[in-house]
C-alpha cells in the first residue's frame, strides 16, 4: 500500500498530520484530533497555541525548554516532555528557529487595549518542518520567517489585525510567495477578534490554497485528487 500523508486544520493554529507518525502542532484545537497522537509540537506558549495540550492523552511534547515548563504547569506529565532547540531532529520532525512575536511591545499594547491584561508568557519560539511524503512547515503565527528552506506545504497564519490589516496581509503574502510552497494551508484565521477569510489568498499567492477543514492527502509531494 502506498504511503499517504494526511493533513487537516483543527482550528486556531492547530494542524494534525498522519503518515510516518501521528503529529499535532500547536494544540489549541477547536475540533478534536484523532486518537493515538505520537508527537505534539508547540511553536510557542500563547494560549491559542498551547491551550489544550493537557487534553491530548498521548504524545511526546516537543517544545523549547521554557515552553515545556509551561506545558508541565498546564498538566502535561513530565515524562512526556522533550525539550528541543533549533537544529535538532526528532523522528521526521526538524526543529527550526521560531519567529512568533512573543515579546513584541506592539503585541503587548494590543493585549492591554483589547483584553485589559498582559499577554500570556510566550516562551522561546520555534518552527517545525515535518518531512514526509510532502514536507510541511509550521511557523506558528509569525508574519516573517527568514528560513532558507522550500517546503511543499506552508501553514500560513492568515488573520486580520486590529490596525494596519492591509499592510499586515501584504507582508504575509510576500512571505508566502518567497517560500514558494506549491500548497498553502491557511491557519489562525478563525481566532475571535482577528478573523479573516482564507479565500482572500486564492488570487494573491502562487500556490494552491487548501481552504477546507477536512483531510488532504499527499503522495510523493503531490496532493491526491
N, C-alpha and C positions, 0 to 999 in steps of 0.2 A: 504494500500500500504506500502511495506517495505521501511524504510528509507535507502537511499544510499548516502554515502559520495562520492563526486566527486572532484578530484583534477587535476590540469594541470599546466604545466610550461609555463610562458608567456615571458621568456627571461630575461637575466641578473640574478637577484636573485628573481624575482617575481613569486609567486605561488598564484593561485586562488583556493578557496575552497568553496564548497557549500554543505549544508545539514541542520544542525540546524540553521546555519547562513551563510550568503554570506560574505566571508572574503578574503581580498587581503593582501599579505605580501610583503613588500619591493617593492613599486610601481614605479619602473623604467622599465616598461614593453616595449617589442618590438612588442607584439601582444595585442590588446585591450581586456580588461576583459569584461564580460557580464554586462549589466546594473543592478542596484539595489544593489551595494555593501553596506554592513551594517557596517563592521569594516575594517579599514586599519591599519595593524601592521607594524611598522618600526623598524628594528633592530638597525640601526644607520644612520647617516646623510650623508655619502658619496653619491655623485651624482648617482652612479649606484645602489643605494638602495632607494633613496627618490626622484629622479629627476622629476618624472611625477606625484607626489602626487596631485598637483593642477589640473591635467587633469581629476581626478576622481570626478564627480559631487556630489557624495553621500558618506556617511560612516563616522563614528566616528574614528578619528585617535588616536591610542594607541601607545605612544612612551614615552621615557624619557622626563622630563620637558625641558631640553635644546634642545632636538631634536624637541619637539613641537614648540619651539620658531623659530627654523629654518624653520619648515613647515609653520608657520604663515608668515614668510618672503617670502616664495615662493608663497603665495597667498591663503592658506587654511583659511577659516573663523574661528575665534577663538572659536565660539560656537561649532565647530566640533572637537576641540582638547581636548583630555582626557589624561593628563599626568599620567604615571604609573611608578611603581618601582617593582623590583623583590619581589615576594610573593603575589602580588595582583592577583585577578581573575576577569575577565570581561566576562560575559556570559560563553561560553565554552572555553575561552582563558585564559590560565595560563601564567603569566608573570614570566620569569626566568632570572637569571644573563646572561649577554652577554659577549662574548669573542672576538669579532671582534677587530682587531688591529687598533684602531682609533688614537693612539698616538705613534705608533711604529716608532723609528728612522729609521729602515730599509725601512719601507713604505715611509717615508718622503724622504729618499735618492733616491729611485727609481722614485718617483714622480718628483723630481728635475732633475734626469738624463734623463728620457724619456719624461716628459711633460713640463719641463722647468718652473715649478711653484710648490709652496707648495700645499699639498693636501687640499681638502675641509675640513672644520671642521667636525669631526665625531660625536661629542656629546657622551653621555653615552650609551654604547651598551647594548642591551637586546637580549634575546632569547624568543621564543614563543612556547608553546605547545598547539595545538588545540585538544581538547578532544571531540571525536565524535564516529561514527561507527568504526573508526580507529584513533588512536592518532598520530598526525603529529608534528614533532619537526623541527623548523627552527632556525638555529644558525647564520644567516647572512652569512658572509664569513670567519668565524672562522675556523682555522685548528686544534684547540684544544678546547674542551669544557667539562670540568670535571663535568658533571651534573649527579647526581645519579638517572637517570630515564631510562626506557626501552620503547621507542616509537615503534609504529608499522611501521611508515614511517619516515625515516630520509631524510631531504633535505640536500644533501651533496654538498658543494661548490667545484666543480671539475674544476681545471684550471692548466695552465702551467705557472709557474713563470719564470721570465727572467733568473734567476740564481738558481742553485740547484733544478731544477724541479723534478728530480727523487727522491731526498730526501723528498721534499715537498709532493709529491704524496704518498710516503710511509707513511708519518705521517697521511695523510688523510685516507688512507686505514686502518691503525692501529686504528684510531679513529672510523671509521665506524664499524669495527669488534668488537670494545669494546662495542659500543651501541647495537650491535646485533639486529638491527631492521630487521624484515622479508623483508621489502621493502626499497629501496633507490630511491629517486627521484633526479637525478643529476641536479644541478643548477650552474649558474655562468660560464658555460663552453663556452659561446658564446660572452664573453666580448672582444672587439677588443684589440689585443696585448697579451692576455693570453688564447687564445682559446685552448680547449682540446676536445678529443673525448670521450664521455661518455661510449662508448663501451669498452674502456680500463678497465672499472670497472668490467665487467662481470665475468672474471676469477680470480679476486683478492679479492672479498668480498663474504661473506657467506649469501648473500641476493639476492632477485630478484631485478634487476635493471630496473626501469621504464624509458627507454631512449627515448620514443616518446614524441611528443609535443601535443598530443590530450588529451582528458579526460580519467582518470582512475576512475573506480567505486569500492567502498568498502562497504561491509556489514558484520557486526559482525567480524571486524578485518581482513577479507579475501577479496582479490581482486576478483571482478566479472570476470567471463570468464577465 
